[in-house]
């Protein structure tokens, strides 16, 4: 993987269901992996910054795992609610860009229907 | 509100005109970033300031683009002789200044070039 890829591109979830999606990134020169939630007409909201292989982070009903050796991260939403509808972006930070440049995926758009 | 602010939120201009956007970062943050997002893509890095010094510029930043951060506070991004391909969402982010620090984003300026 040379670029940051997110899958699926979009998904529809029924309220109350759980879901997960993937971020794939280069497995070499890893420095950090960032997750953001971006609702329409709002600022992207930072969810997690993950730096260590095996990291697991949790914020409310949202959690994320990190595998730097194989270059992927999963984001999980448990018991989806309509307010979880947003585009979820992951961003890879390489060791060469430790000063801060983020390389974003195209996002996974999540729509939660009541 | 102590978050990152951007003005204007929307800008419509005719091809060939100059436009300027402003970003006000979180006050104690010494790092400031500009990104650009086009339809269907994730945000792409444009440039980075540490205090008032512009330390990195992407190859995406043609000579029609210029950014400043006088006195290390707010920043401006100017596009001269706009082209239709400049139509995008321009995002600003700031961080405290440690490697993998969270970058806090503003709501963006949506530019439409007619």
HADDOCK unambig.tbl for C-alpha pairs under 7 A between the chains (distance, minus, plus):
assign (segid A and resid 32 and name CA) (segid B and resid 100 and name CA) 6.20 0.50 0.50
assign (segid A and resid 41 and name CA) (segid B and resid 107 and name CA) 6.92 0.50 0.50
assign (segid A and resid 42 and name CA) (segid B and resid 107 and name CA) 5.27 0.50 0.50
assign (segid A and resid 43 and name CA) (segid B and resid 105 and name CA) 5.85 0.50 0.50
assign (segid A and resid 43 and name CA) (segid B and resid 106 and name CA) 5.13 0.50 0.50
assign (segid A and resid 43 and name CA) (segid B and resid 107 and name CA) 3.90 0.50 0.50
assign (segid A and resid 44 and name CA) (segid B and resid 105 and name CA) 5.85 0.50 0.50
assign (segid A and resid 46 and name CA) (segid B and resid 102 and name CA) 7.00 0.50 0.50
assign (segid A and resid 46 and name CA) (segid B and resid 104 and name CA) 6.83 0.50 0.50
assign (segid A and resid 49 and name CA) (segid B and resid 102 and name CA) 6.65 0.50 0.50
assign (segid A and resid 98 and name CA) (segid B and resid 99 and name CA) 5.11 0.50 0.50
assign (segid A and resid 98 and name CA) (segid B and resid 100 and name CA) 6.80 0.50 0.50
assign (segid A and resid 99 and name CA) (segid B and resid 99 and name CA) 5.16 0.50 0.50
assign (segid A and resid 100 and name CA) (segid B and resid 99 and name CA) 6.02 0.50 0.50
assign (segid A and resid 100 and name CA) (segid B and resid 100 and name CA) 6.69 0.50 0.50
assign (segid A and resid 101 and name CA) (segid B and resid 45 and name CA) 6.56 0.50 0.50
assign (segid A and resid 102 and name CA) (segid B and resid 45 and name CA) 6.85 0.50 0.50
assign (segid A and resid 103 and name CA) (segid B and resid 44 and name CA) 6.72 0.50 0.50
assign (segid A and resid 104 and name CA) (segid B and resid 42 and name CA) 5.23 0.50 0.50
assign (segid A and resid 104 and name CA) (segid B and resid 43 and name CA) 5.92 0.50 0.50
assign (segid A and resid 104 and name CA) (segid B and resid 44 and name CA) 6.86 0.50 0.50
assign (segid A and resid 105 and name CA) (segid B and resid 42 and name CA) 5.21 0.50 0.50
assign (segid A and resid 106 and name CA) (segid B and resid 40 and name CA) 6.47 0.50 0.50
assign (segid A and resid 106 and name CA) (segid B and resid 41 and name CA) 4.62 0.50 0.50
assign (segid A and resid 106 and name CA) (segid B and resid 42 and name CA) 4.04 0.50 0.50
assign (segid A and resid 107 and name CA) (segid B and resid 42 and name CA) 6.46 0.50 0.50
